[in-house]
Amino acid sequence: MLSDTTAKINILKHPTSNSWVKQALSNLNVILLDHSHCERKAAGVALNLMFRYPSSTKLVRQLTAIAKEELEHFEQVNQWLEHLNIPLAPLKPAP
């Protein structure tokens, strides 16, 4: 299990601007698709590191927990995409 220090969530130090919220909501499809891809990539990196360093028991245990969590997030985001009828698709690279 992850230590308390790695599990802490940083609180936002400044309020989110209304213009950002409006822009995010008007591009929700792209944000959700990007989030799905990020969760998948995070799980993949954790798995790759597990296979790269199999003799480090502690590291493999931590990476297993991370991979599980990221795959759960991936599934949750994909359920939202499905609920909103947004097909899973590749994204164009950022400029």
Phi and psi in radians as a Rosetta constraint file:
Dihedral C 1 N 2 CA 2 C 2 CIRCULARHARMONIC -1.229 0.35
Dihedral N 2 CA 2 C 2 N 3 CIRCULARHARMONIC 2.558 0.35
Dihedral C 2 N 3 CA 3 C 3 CIRCULARHARMONIC -1.225 0.35
Dihedral N 3 CA 3 C 3 N 4 CIRCULARHARMONIC 2.861 0.35
Dihedral C 3 N 4 CA 4 C 4 CIRCULARHARMONIC -1.064 0.35
Dihedral N 4 CA 4 C 4 N 5 CIRCULARHARMONIC -0.594 0.35
Dihedral C 4 N 5 CA 5 C 5 CIRCULARHARMONIC -1.208 0.35
Dihedral N 5 CA 5 C 5 N 6 CIRCULARHARMONIC -0.601 0.35
Dihedral C 5 N 6 CA 6 C 6 CIRCULARHARMONIC -1.423 0.35
Dihedral N 6 CA 6 C 6 N 7 CIRCULARHARMONIC -0.301 0.35
Dihedral C 6 N 7 CA 7 C 7 CIRCULARHARMONIC -1.603 0.35
Dihedral N 7 CA 7 C 7 N 8 CIRCULARHARMONIC -0.104 0.35
Dihedral C 7 N 8 CA 8 C 8 CIRCULARHARMONIC -1.183 0.35
Dihedral N 8 CA 8 C 8 N 9 CIRCULARHARMONIC 2.525 0.35
Dihedral C 8 N 9 CA 9 C 9 CIRCULARHARMONIC -1.862 0.35
Dihedral N 9 CA 9 C 9 N 10 CIRCULARHARMONIC 2.270 0.35
Dihedral C 9 N 10 CA 10 C 10 CIRCULARHARMONIC -1.338 0.35
Dihedral N 10 CA 10 C 10 N 11 CIRCULARHARMONIC 2.331 0.35
Dihedral C 10 N 11 CA 11 C 11 CIRCULARHARMONIC -1.444 0.35
Dihedral N 11 CA 11 C 11 N 12 CIRCULARHARMONIC 2.456 0.35
Dihedral C 11 N 12 CA 12 C 12 CIRCULARHARMONIC -1.051 0.35
Dihedral N 12 CA 12 C 12 N 13 CIRCULARHARMONIC 2.353 0.35
Dihedral C 12 N 13 CA 13 C 13 CIRCULARHARMONIC -1.561 0.35
Dihedral N 13 CA 13 C 13 N 14 CIRCULARHARMONIC -0.297 0.35
Dihedral C 13 N 14 CA 14 C 14 CIRCULARHARMONIC -2.345 0.35
Dihedral N 14 CA 14 C 14 N 15 CIRCULARHARMONIC 2.530 0.35
Dihedral C 14 N 15 CA 15 C 15 CIRCULARHARMONIC -1.159 0.35
Dihedral N 15 CA 15 C 15 N 16 CIRCULARHARMONIC 2.620 0.35
Dihedral C 15 N 16 CA 16 C 16 CIRCULARHARMONIC -1.299 0.35
Dihedral N 16 CA 16 C 16 N 17 CIRCULARHARMONIC 2.331 0.35
Dihedral C 16 N 17 CA 17 C 17 CIRCULARHARMONIC -1.290 0.35
Dihedral N 17 CA 17 C 17 N 18 CIRCULARHARMONIC 2.574 0.35
Dihedral C 17 N 18 CA 18 C 18 CIRCULARHARMONIC -1.076 0.35
Dihedral N 18 CA 18 C 18 N 19 CIRCULARHARMONIC -0.624 0.35
Dihedral C 18 N 19 CA 19 C 19 CIRCULARHARMONIC -1.124 0.35
Dihedral N 19 CA 19 C 19 N 20 CIRCULARHARMONIC -0.649 0.35
Dihedral C 19 N 20 CA 20 C 20 CIRCULARHARMONIC -1.158 0.35
Dihedral N 20 CA 20 C 20 N 21 CIRCULARHARMONIC -0.745 0.35
Dihedral C 20 N 21 CA 21 C 21 CIRCULARHARMONIC -1.066 0.35
Dihedral N 21 CA 21 C 21 N 22 CIRCULARHARMONIC -0.774 0.35
Dihedral C 21 N 22 CA 22 C 22 CIRCULARHARMONIC -1.085 0.35
Dihedral N 22 CA 22 C 22 N 23 CIRCULARHARMONIC -0.770 0.35
Dihedral C 22 N 23 CA 23 C 23 CIRCULARHARMONIC -1.124 0.35
Dihedral N 23 CA 23 C 23 N 24 CIRCULARHARMONIC -0.735 0.35
Dihedral C 23 N 24 CA 24 C 24 CIRCULARHARMONIC -1.096 0.35
Dihedral N 24 CA 24 C 24 N 25 CIRCULARHARMONIC -0.785 0.35
Dihedral C 24 N 25 CA 25 C 25 CIRCULARHARMONIC -1.155 0.35
Dihedral N 25 CA 25 C 25 N 26 CIRCULARHARMONIC -0.565 0.35
Dihedral C 25 N 26 CA 26 C 26 CIRCULARHARMONIC -1.359 0.35
Dihedral N 26 CA 26 C 26 N 27 CIRCULARHARMONIC -0.205 0.35
Dihedral C 26 N 27 CA 27 C 27 CIRCULARHARMONIC -2.140 0.35
Dihedral N 27 CA 27 C 27 N 28 CIRCULARHARMONIC 0.585 0.35
Dihedral C 27 N 28 CA 28 C 28 CIRCULARHARMONIC -1.036 0.35
Dihedral N 28 CA 28 C 28 N 29 CIRCULARHARMONIC -0.657 0.35
Dihedral C 28 N 29 CA 29 C 29 CIRCULARHARMONIC -0.998 0.35
Dihedral N 29 CA 29 C 29 N 30 CIRCULARHARMONIC -0.853 0.35
Dihedral C 29 N 30 CA 30 C 30 CIRCULARHARMONIC -1.154 0.35
Dihedral N 30 CA 30 C 30 N 31 CIRCULARHARMONIC -0.719 0.35
Dihedral C 30 N 31 CA 31 C 31 CIRCULARHARMONIC -1.111 0.35
Dihedral N 31 CA 31 C 31 N 32 CIRCULARHARMONIC -0.775 0.35
Dihedral C 31 N 32 CA 32 C 32 CIRCULARHARMONIC -1.170 0.35
Dihedral N 32 CA 32 C 32 N 33 CIRCULARHARMONIC -0.704 0.35
Dihedral C 32 N 33 CA 33 C 33 CIRCULARHARMONIC -1.098 0.35
Dihedral N 33 CA 33 C 33 N 34 CIRCULARHARMONIC -0.775 0.35
Dihedral C 33 N 34 CA 34 C 34 CIRCULARHARMONIC -1.084 0.35
Dihedral N 34 CA 34 C 34 N 35 CIRCULARHARMONIC -0.729 0.35
Dihedral C 34 N 35 CA 35 C 35 CIRCULARHARMONIC -1.094 0.35
Dihedral N 35 CA 35 C 35 N 36 CIRCULARHARMONIC -0.747 0.35
Dihedral C 35 N 36 CA 36 C 36 CIRCULARHARMONIC -1.040 0.35
Dihedral N 36 CA 36 C 36 N 37 CIRCULARHARMONIC -0.820 0.35
Dihedral C 36 N 37 CA 37 C 37 CIRCULARHARMONIC -1.090 0.35
Dihedral N 37 CA 37 C 37 N 38 CIRCULARHARMONIC -0.702 0.35
Dihedral C 37 N 38 CA 38 C 38 CIRCULARHARMONIC -1.125 0.35
Dihedral N 38 CA 38 C 38 N 39 CIRCULARHARMONIC -0.724 0.35
Dihedral C 38 N 39 CA 39 C 39 CIRCULARHARMONIC -1.115 0.35
Dihedral N 39 CA 39 C 39 N 40 CIRCULARHARMONIC -0.750 0.35
Dihedral C 39 N 40 CA 40 C 40 CIRCULARHARMONIC -1.095 0.35
Dihedral N 40 CA 40 C 40 N 41 CIRCULARHARMONIC -0.783 0.35
Dihedral C 40 N 41 CA 41 C 41 CIRCULARHARMONIC -1.118 0.35
Dihedral N 41 CA 41 C 41 N 42 CIRCULARHARMONIC -0.716 0.35
Dihedral C 41 N 42 CA 42 C 42 CIRCULARHARMONIC -1.081 0.35
Dihedral N 42 CA 42 C 42 N 43 CIRCULARHARMONIC -0.747 0.35
Dihedral C 42 N 43 CA 43 C 43 CIRCULARHARMONIC -1.121 0.35
Dihedral N 43 CA 43 C 43 N 44 CIRCULARHARMONIC -0.728 0.35
Dihedral C 43 N 44 CA 44 C 44 CIRCULARHARMONIC -1.105 0.35
Dihedral N 44 CA 44 C 44 N 45 CIRCULARHARMONIC -0.710 0.35
Dihedral C 44 N 45 CA 45 C 45 CIRCULARHARMONIC -1.123 0.35
Dihedral N 45 CA 45 C 45 N 46 CIRCULARHARMONIC -0.762 0.35
Dihedral C 45 N 46 CA 46 C 46 CIRCULARHARMONIC -1.053 0.35
Dihedral N 46 CA 46 C 46 N 47 CIRCULARHARMONIC -0.758 0.35
Dihedral C 46 N 47 CA 47 C 47 CIRCULARHARMONIC -1.127 0.35
Dihedral N 47 CA 47 C 47 N 48 CIRCULARHARMONIC -0.764 0.35
Dihedral C 47 N 48 CA 48 C 48 CIRCULARHARMONIC -1.050 0.35
Dihedral N 48 CA 48 C 48 N 49 CIRCULARHARMONIC -0.728 0.35
Dihedral C 48 N 49 CA 49 C 49 CIRCULARHARMONIC -1.163 0.35
Dihedral N 49 CA 49 C 49 N 50 CIRCULARHARMONIC -0.593 0.35
Dihedral C 49 N 50 CA 50 C 50 CIRCULARHARMONIC -1.072 0.35
Dihedral N 50 CA 50 C 50 N 51 CIRCULARHARMONIC -0.728 0.35
Dihedral C 50 N 51 CA 51 C 51 CIRCULARHARMONIC -1.323 0.35
Dihedral N 51 CA 51 C 51 N 52 CIRCULARHARMONIC -0.439 0.35
Dihedral C 51 N 52 CA 52 C 52 CIRCULARHARMONIC -1.347 0.35
Dihedral N 52 CA 52 C 52 N 53 CIRCULARHARMONIC -0.569 0.35
Dihedral C 52 N 53 CA 53 C 53 CIRCULARHARMONIC -2.202 0.35
Dihedral N 53 CA 53 C 53 N 54 CIRCULARHARMONIC 1.045 0.35
Dihedral C 53 N 54 CA 54 C 54 CIRCULARHARMONIC -1.199 0.35
Dihedral N 54 CA 54 C 54 N 55 CIRCULARHARMONIC -0.342 0.35
Dihedral C 54 N 55 CA 55 C 55 CIRCULARHARMONIC -1.470 0.35
Dihedral N 55 CA 55 C 55 N 56 CIRCULARHARMONIC -0.142 0.35
Dihedral C 55 N 56 CA 56 C 56 CIRCULARHARMONIC -1.606 0.35
Dihedral N 56 CA 56 C 56 N 57 CIRCULARHARMONIC 1.614 0.35
Dihedral C 56 N 57 CA 57 C 57 CIRCULARHARMONIC -0.981 0.35
Dihedral N 57 CA 57 C 57 N 58 CIRCULARHARMONIC -0.814 0.35
Dihedral C 57 N 58 CA 58 C 58 CIRCULARHARMONIC -1.116 0.35
Dihedral N 58 CA 58 C 58 N 59 CIRCULARHARMONIC -0.775 0.35
Dihedral C 58 N 59 CA 59 C 59 CIRCULARHARMONIC -1.108 0.35
Dihedral N 59 CA 59 C 59 N 60 CIRCULARHARMONIC -0.770 0.35
Dihedral C 59 N 60 CA 60 C 60 CIRCULARHARMONIC -1.070 0.35
Dihedral N 60 CA 60 C 60 N 61 CIRCULARHARMONIC -0.699 0.35
Dihedral C 60 N 61 CA 61 C 61 CIRCULARHARMONIC -1.091 0.35
Dihedral N 61 CA 61 C 61 N 62 CIRCULARHARMONIC -0.788 0.35
Dihedral C 61 N 62 CA 62 C 62 CIRCULARHARMONIC -1.154 0.35
Dihedral N 62 CA 62 C 62 N 63 CIRCULARHARMONIC -0.731 0.35
Dihedral C 62 N 63 CA 63 C 63 CIRCULARHARMONIC -1.166 0.35
Dihedral N 63 CA 63 C 63 N 64 CIRCULARHARMONIC -0.595 0.35
Dihedral C 63 N 64 CA 64 C 64 CIRCULARHARMONIC -1.078 0.35
Dihedral N 64 CA 64 C 64 N 65 CIRCULARHARMONIC -0.770 0.35
Dihedral C 64 N 65 CA 65 C 65 CIRCULARHARMONIC -1.098 0.35
Dihedral N 65 CA 65 C 65 N 66 CIRCULARHARMONIC -0.734 0.35
Dihedral C 65 N 66 CA 66 C 66 CIRCULARHARMONIC -1.124 0.35
Dihedral N 66 CA 66 C 66 N 67 CIRCULARHARMONIC -0.816 0.35
Dihedral C 66 N 67 CA 67 C 67 CIRCULARHARMONIC -1.045 0.35
Dihedral N 67 CA 67 C 67 N 68 CIRCULARHARMONIC -0.762 0.35
Dihedral C 67 N 68 CA 68 C 68 CIRCULARHARMONIC -1.041 0.35
Dihedral N 68 CA 68 C 68 N 69 CIRCULARHARMONIC -0.836 0.35
Dihedral C 68 N 69 CA 69 C 69 CIRCULARHARMONIC -1.095 0.35
Dihedral N 69 CA 69 C 69 N 70 CIRCULARHARMONIC -0.769 0.35
Dihedral C 69 N 70 CA 70 C 70 CIRCULARHARMONIC -1.151 0.35
Dihedral N 70 CA 70 C 70 N 71 CIRCULARHARMONIC -0.656 0.35
Dihedral C 70 N 71 CA 71 C 71 CIRCULARHARMONIC -1.178 0.35
Dihedral N 71 CA 71 C 71 N 72 CIRCULARHARMONIC -0.612 0.35
Dihedral C 71 N 72 CA 72 C 72 CIRCULARHARMONIC -1.125 0.35
Dihedral N 72 CA 72 C 72 N 73 CIRCULARHARMONIC -0.742 0.35
Dihedral C 72 N 73 CA 73 C 73 CIRCULARHARMONIC -1.111 0.35
Dihedral N 73 CA 73 C 73 N 74 CIRCULARHARMONIC -0.736 0.35
Dihedral C 73 N 74 CA 74 C 74 CIRCULARHARMONIC -0.979 0.35
Dihedral N 74 CA 74 C 74 N 75 CIRCULARHARMONIC -0.801 0.35
Dihedral C 74 N 75 CA 75 C 75 CIRCULARHARMONIC -1.128 0.35
Dihedral N 75 CA 75 C 75 N 76 CIRCULARHARMONIC -0.728 0.35
Dihedral C 75 N 76 CA 76 C 76 CIRCULARHARMONIC -1.092 0.35
Dihedral N 76 CA 76 C 76 N 77 CIRCULARHARMONIC -0.793 0.35
Dihedral C 76 N 77 CA 77 C 77 CIRCULARHARMONIC -1.127 0.35
Dihedral N 77 CA 77 C 77 N 78 CIRCULARHARMONIC -0.714 0.35
Dihedral C 77 N 78 CA 78 C 78 CIRCULARHARMONIC -1.153 0.35
Dihedral N 78 CA 78 C 78 N 79 CIRCULARHARMONIC -0.553 0.35
Dihedral C 78 N 79 CA 79 C 79 CIRCULARHARMONIC -1.136 0.35
Dihedral N 79 CA 79 C 79 N 80 CIRCULARHARMONIC -0.705 0.35
Dihedral C 79 N 80 CA 80 C 80 CIRCULARHARMONIC -1.120 0.35
Dihedral N 80 CA 80 C 80 N 81 CIRCULARHARMONIC -0.735 0.35
Dihedral C 80 N 81 CA 81 C 81 CIRCULARHARMONIC -1.032 0.35
Dihedral N 81 CA 81 C 81 N 82 CIRCULARHARMONIC -0.795 0.35
Dihedral C 81 N 82 CA 82 C 82 CIRCULARHARMONIC -1.103 0.35
Dihedral N 82 CA 82 C 82 N 83 CIRCULARHARMONIC -0.776 0.35
Dihedral C 82 N 83 CA 83 C 83 CIRCULARHARMONIC -1.033 0.35
Dihedral N 83 CA 83 C 83 N 84 CIRCULARHARMONIC -0.635 0.35
Dihedral C 83 N 84 CA 84 C 84 CIRCULARHARMONIC -1.621 0.35
Dihedral N 84 CA 84 C 84 N 85 CIRCULARHARMONIC 0.150 0.35
Dihedral C 84 N 85 CA 85 C 85 CIRCULARHARMONIC 0.982 0.35
Dihedral N 85 CA 85 C 85 N 86 CIRCULARHARMONIC 0.720 0.35
Dihedral C 85 N 86 CA 86 C 86 CIRCULARHARMONIC -1.816 0.35
Dihedral N 86 CA 86 C 86 N 87 CIRCULARHARMONIC 2.003 0.35
Dihedral C 86 N 87 CA 87 C 87 CIRCULARHARMONIC -1.255 0.35
Dihedral N 87 CA 87 C 87 N 88 CIRCULARHARMONIC 2.479 0.35
Dihedral C 87 N 88 CA 88 C 88 CIRCULARHARMONIC -1.207 0.35
Dihedral N 88 CA 88 C 88 N 89 CIRCULARHARMONIC 2.150 0.35
Dihedral C 88 N 89 CA 89 C 89 CIRCULARHARMONIC -2.597 0.35
Dihedral N 89 CA 89 C 89 N 90 CIRCULARHARMONIC 2.783 0.35
Dihedral C 89 N 90 CA 90 C 90 CIRCULARHARMONIC -1.178 0.35
Dihedral N 90 CA 90 C 90 N 91 CIRCULARHARMONIC 2.708 0.35
Dihedral C 90 N 91 CA 91 C 91 CIRCULARHARMONIC -1.885 0.35
Dihedral N 91 CA 91 C 91 N 92 CIRCULARHARMONIC 2.629 0.35
Dihedral C 91 N 92 CA 92 C 92 CIRCULARHARMONIC -1.283 0.35
Dihedral N 92 CA 92 C 92 N 93 CIRCULARHARMONIC 2.526 0.35
Dihedral C 92 N 93 CA 93 C 93 CIRCULARHARMONIC -1.094 0.35
Dihedral N 93 CA 93 C 93 N 94 CIRCULARHARMONIC 2.600 0.35
Dihedral C 93 N 94 CA 94 C 94 CIRCULARHARMONIC -1.167 0.35
Dihedral N 94 CA 94 C 94 N 95 CIRCULARHARMONIC 2.630 0.35
